[in-house]
Amino acid sequence: DIPLAGHQGIRRTRQRLLQNFYWPGVFTTVHQYCRSCDPCQRVGKARDKQKAALRPLPIIEEPFQKVAMDIVGPLSKTTRSGKKYILVVVDFATRYPEAVPLSSIEADTVADALLTIF
């Protein structure tokens, strides 16, 4: 049981073992081993996860009608003026990005930065 090693499920593990080995109860042993695998128990199977339904985005006619924004930080190195955050705004229509350095992420600081963009 090496942490970086893995298996590809019960069927493939059994097929790989049977290429070179056999013992009575190989099917049961492989089944029990794969079912008790700690990483698999934590993560689960890929097919167990339900995918969210896709919804089409509406067509946006004018730039900056709808934007996405996020704040990056705190950054490990600050600027000389003490800016350790970045407000990132991206326009949905044009994908135009805008980035503004911030000294804090308080509401009034973020609002002032948004006013400089718009």
Backbone as numpy.savetxt, mean C-alpha at the origin, in Angstrom:
# Nx Ny Nz CAx CAy CAz Cx Cy Cz
12.27 -24.69 8.72 11.44 -23.50 8.72 12.32 -22.25 8.72
12.68 -21.82 7.55 13.48 -20.61 7.39 12.52 -19.46 7.12
12.62 -18.35 7.87 11.65 -17.26 7.71 11.56 -16.69 6.30
12.67 -16.64 5.56 12.63 -16.08 4.22 12.22 -17.09 3.17
12.21 -18.35 3.54 11.75 -19.38 2.60 10.23 -19.41 2.66
9.63 -19.99 1.67 8.18 -20.03 1.67 7.68 -21.23 0.90
6.39 -21.32 0.80 5.78 -22.37 0.00 4.69 -21.73 -0.84
4.23 -22.45 -1.83 3.23 -21.91 -2.75 1.91 -22.63 -2.61
1.57 -22.99 -1.41 0.31 -23.65 -1.17 0.47 -25.15 -1.08
-0.62 -25.81 -0.74 -0.60 -27.25 -0.49 -0.28 -28.03 -1.75
-0.96 -27.74 -2.83 -0.80 -28.53 -4.05 0.61 -28.44 -4.61
1.15 -27.23 -4.73 2.49 -27.08 -5.30 3.57 -27.63 -4.38
3.39 -27.45 -3.08 4.37 -28.01 -2.14 4.38 -29.52 -2.25
3.22 -30.13 -2.33 3.13 -31.58 -2.46 3.77 -32.05 -3.77
3.51 -31.34 -4.86 4.11 -31.71 -6.15 5.63 -31.63 -6.10
6.16 -30.59 -5.48 7.62 -30.45 -5.40 8.23 -31.55 -4.55
7.58 -31.88 -3.44 8.09 -32.96 -2.59 8.07 -34.30 -3.31
6.98 -34.57 -4.01 6.83 -35.87 -4.67 7.78 -36.05 -5.85
8.44 -34.99 -6.29 9.45 -35.15 -7.34 10.65 -35.94 -6.84
10.95 -35.84 -5.55 12.14 -36.50 -5.00 11.89 -37.38 -3.78
10.74 -37.22 -3.13 10.52 -37.92 -1.87 9.12 -38.53 -1.83
8.99 -39.53 -0.97 7.67 -40.10 -0.66 7.76 -40.78 0.69
6.73 -40.67 1.48 6.58 -41.43 2.71 5.09 -41.61 2.94
4.72 -42.63 3.69 3.30 -42.83 3.98 2.74 -41.61 4.73
1.68 -41.08 4.24 1.05 -39.92 4.87 1.60 -38.59 4.39
2.29 -38.59 3.24 2.87 -37.34 2.72 1.78 -36.29 2.47
0.62 -36.71 1.99 -0.46 -35.76 1.70 -0.95 -35.09 2.99
-1.14 -35.89 4.03 -1.61 -35.35 5.31 -0.57 -34.43 5.94
0.69 -34.84 5.88 1.77 -34.04 6.46 1.88 -32.68 5.79
1.85 -32.67 4.46 1.95 -31.41 3.73 0.74 -30.53 4.03
-0.43 -31.14 4.06 -1.66 -30.39 4.34 -1.58 -29.73 5.72
-1.17 -30.49 6.73 -1.08 -29.96 8.09 0.00 -28.88 8.19
1.13 -29.11 7.52 2.22 -28.14 7.57 1.79 -26.80 6.95
1.19 -26.87 5.79 0.78 -25.63 5.11 -0.34 -24.92 5.87
-1.24 -25.66 6.47 -2.33 -25.05 7.23 -1.84 -24.40 8.52
-0.70 -24.87 9.05 -0.19 -24.31 10.30 0.92 -23.29 10.07
1.18 -22.94 8.84 2.24 -21.98 8.50 1.88 -20.61 9.07
2.76 -20.08 9.94 2.48 -18.82 10.63 2.29 -17.64 9.67
3.20 -17.40 8.71 2.97 -16.27 7.79 1.66 -16.40 7.00
1.31 -17.61 6.61 0.06 -17.80 5.86 -1.15 -17.51 6.74
-1.06 -17.87 8.01 -2.17 -17.61 8.92 -2.35 -16.10 9.12
-1.25 -15.37 9.13 -1.33 -13.92 9.33 -1.84 -13.20 8.10
-1.37 -13.61 6.92 -1.68 -12.89 5.69 -2.95 -13.41 5.03
-3.13 -14.71 5.03 -4.29 -15.30 4.37 -4.02 -15.54 2.90
-4.97 -16.12 2.24 -4.85 -16.42 0.82 -5.26 -15.21 0.00
-4.65 -15.07 -1.15 -4.97 -13.94 -2.02 -6.43 -13.98 -2.46
-6.95 -15.17 -2.67 -8.32 -15.26 -3.16 -9.35 -15.03 -2.06
-8.91 -15.01 -0.79 -9.83 -14.75 0.30 -10.22 -13.28 0.40
-9.40 -12.41 -0.15 -9.66 -10.98 -0.04 -10.63 -10.55 -1.13
-11.68 -9.89 -0.72 -12.65 -9.42 -1.69 -12.19 -8.08 -2.25
-12.27 -7.94 -3.54 -11.87 -6.71 -4.19 -13.03 -5.73 -4.17
-12.70 -4.49 -3.99 -13.72 -3.45 -3.99 -14.21 -3.23 -5.42
-15.47 -2.93 -5.54 -16.05 -2.68 -6.85 -15.47 -1.38 -7.42
-15.13 -1.41 -8.69 -14.61 -0.23 -9.34 -15.75 0.71 -9.71
-15.54 1.96 -9.46 -16.52 2.97 -9.84 -15.83 3.96 -10.76
-16.43 4.27 -11.88 -15.77 5.22 -12.79 -15.76 6.63 -12.18
-14.65 7.32 -12.41 -14.57 8.71 -11.97 -15.30 9.59 -12.99
-16.01 10.58 -12.52 -16.68 11.46 -13.47 -15.66 12.25 -14.28
-16.03 12.59 -15.49 -15.15 13.38 -16.35 -15.17 14.82 -15.84
-13.99 15.34 -15.58 -13.88 16.69 -15.04 -13.54 17.62 -16.19
-14.38 18.60 -16.38 -14.25 19.50 -17.53 -13.18 20.58 -17.32
-13.10 21.18 -16.13 -12.15 22.26 -15.91 -11.08 21.87 -14.91
-9.88 22.40 -15.13 -8.80 22.14 -14.18 -9.13 22.71 -12.79
-8.65 22.05 -11.78 -8.80 22.41 -10.37 -10.25 22.44 -9.90
-11.12 21.72 -10.62 -12.50 21.56 -10.14 -12.50 20.54 -9.00
-11.61 19.54 -9.11 -11.48 18.52 -8.07 -9.99 18.23 -7.90
-9.53 18.25 -6.65 -8.11 18.02 -6.37 -7.96 16.98 -5.26
-6.78 16.39 -5.23 -6.41 15.50 -4.13 -5.27 16.16 -3.40
-5.25 16.03 -2.08 -4.14 16.63 -1.34 -3.73 15.73 -0.20
-2.45 15.87 0.16 -1.88 15.08 1.24 -0.74 15.88 1.84
-0.39 15.53 3.06 0.73 16.19 3.73 1.81 15.14 3.97
3.03 15.45 3.54 4.17 14.57 3.72 4.99 15.11 4.88
5.39 14.23 5.80 6.25 14.67 6.88 5.87 14.07 8.20
6.58 14.36 9.24 7.68 15.31 9.28 8.93 14.73 8.61
9.61 15.57 7.86 10.83 15.15 7.18 12.00 15.20 8.15
12.96 14.33 7.94 14.09 14.26 8.88 14.97 15.50 8.81
15.15 16.06 7.63 15.94 17.29 7.49 14.98 18.44 7.21
15.13 19.48 7.99 14.28 20.66 7.77 15.07 21.71 6.99
14.35 22.64 6.41 15.01 23.74 5.69 15.52 24.76 6.71
16.28 25.72 6.23 16.80 26.77 7.13 15.67 27.57 7.76
14.56 27.66 7.05 13.41 28.40 7.59 12.51 27.54 8.46
12.90 26.28 8.72 12.15 25.42 9.63 11.00 24.67 9.01
10.99 24.54 7.70 9.91 23.81 7.02 10.21 22.31 7.10
9.31 21.56 7.72 9.53 20.12 7.83 8.37 19.28 7.29
7.40 19.92 6.69 6.27 19.23 6.06 6.11 19.74 4.63
5.44 18.95 3.80 5.13 19.37 2.43 3.66 19.11 2.17
2.95 20.14 1.75 1.56 19.98 1.31 1.61 19.69 -0.19
1.07 18.55 -0.59 1.06 18.15 -2.00 -0.39 18.18 -2.48
-0.62 18.92 -3.56 -1.96 19.02 -4.16 -1.83 18.60 -5.62
-2.72 17.69 -6.06 -2.70 17.21 -7.45 -4.09 17.41 -8.04
-4.13 18.02 -9.22 -5.38 18.25 -9.92 -5.83 16.95 -10.60
-7.08 16.56 -10.41 -7.60 15.33 -11.02 -7.65 15.41 -12.54
-8.00 16.57 -13.08 -8.19 16.69 -14.53 -6.88 16.66 -15.29
-5.89 17.42 -14.83 -4.64 17.55 -15.58 -3.49 16.77 -14.96
-3.65 16.29 -13.73 -2.60 15.62 -12.97 -1.45 16.57 -12.64
-1.73 17.87 -12.66 -0.72 18.88 -12.34 -0.46 18.87 -10.84
0.81 18.67 -10.44 1.12 18.66 -9.00 1.58 20.03 -8.51
1.31 20.30 -7.28 1.78 21.53 -6.64 2.25 21.12 -5.25
3.41 21.60 -4.84 3.96 21.28 -3.52 4.35 22.56 -2.80
3.94 22.66 -1.54 4.22 23.85 -0.74 4.86 23.39 0.57
6.03 23.94 0.92 6.65 23.58 2.20 5.89 24.22 3.36
5.76 23.47 4.45 5.05 23.96 5.63 5.92 23.81 6.87
5.76 24.74 7.81 6.49 24.62 9.07 5.70 23.80 10.09
4.37 23.78 9.95 3.52 22.97 10.82 2.31 22.51 10.02
1.55 21.60 10.61 0.37 21.10 9.90 -0.92 21.53 10.61
-0.85 22.66 11.28 -2.05 23.21 11.90 -2.98 23.73 10.81
-4.25 23.78 11.12 -5.27 24.13 10.13 -5.02 25.48 9.47
-4.64 26.49 10.26 -4.44 27.82 9.66 -3.23 27.85 8.73
-2.19 27.09 9.04 -1.01 27.02 8.18 -1.35 26.35 6.86
-2.10 25.25 6.93 -2.50 24.53 5.71 -3.45 25.39 4.88
-4.37 26.09 5.53 -5.31 26.96 4.81 -4.57 28.09 4.10
-3.58 28.68 4.76 -2.78 29.73 4.11 -2.04 29.19 2.89
-1.51 27.98 3.01 -0.80 27.36 1.88 -1.75 27.10 0.72
-2.97 26.65 1.02 -3.96 26.42 -0.03 -4.33 27.73 -0.73
-4.40 28.81 0.03 -4.71 30.11 -0.57 -3.59 30.58 -1.49
-2.35 30.22 -1.19 -1.25 30.60 -2.09 -1.32 29.82 -3.40
-1.85 28.61 -3.35 -1.97 27.80 -4.57 -3.13 28.31 -5.42
-4.25 28.58 -4.77 -5.45 28.95 -5.51 -5.67 30.44 -5.45
